[in-house]
Amino acid sequence: MQDLGIKIAVVDNGFVYVGRVVEEEHYYVITNCLNVRKSATTNGFGQLAIEGPQKGSALDPCPPVMVPKNRLCHFIECNGVWMKHVK
């Protein structure tokens, strides 16, 4: 297992999660996970990754999510502002 840090994970079928990502053989496991139901950004998910949750963002806590590697569209690296939201 390799800890990839805190990332926004864009998964096929429109699901978006933010949390601590661990890479396993066939899956990415996202722990301390938040489902991004509404980003409320003016400049997309990059803004969310850099600035953290925006006024009006809807982030729903959820249990760990296992994403098959072939279902991941992409990751966006998050900066330190997310440390207080994702342990």
MODA-V272488 format. One record per backbone hydrogen bond with DSSP energy under -0.5 kcal/mol. NH is the residue of the N-H (numbers start at 1). CO is the residue of the C=O. Records with the same first field share a line. If there is no record, write none. Layout:
# MODA-V272488
NH: CO ; CO
This chain:
# MODA-V272488
2: 23
4: 2 ; 21
5: 21
7: 19
8: 76
9: 7 ; 17
10: 8 ; 74
11: 9 ; 15
12: 71
14: 11
15: 11 ; 12
17: 9
18: 34
19: 7
20: 31
21: 5
22: 29
23: 2
24: 22 ; 27
28: 67
29: 22
30: 28 ; 65
31: 20 ; 29
33: 62
34: 18
35: 60
36: 16 ; 34
37: 35 ; 58
38: 58
47: 43 ; 44
48: 44
49: 45
50: 46
51: 47
52: 48
54: 39
57: 54
58: 38
59: 57
60: 35 ; 58
61: 59
62: 33
65: 30
67: 28 ; 65
68: 66
69: 26
71: 68
72: 68 ; 69
73: 10
74: 10
76: 8
78: 6
79: 49
82: 79
83: 80
84: 81
85: 82
86: 82
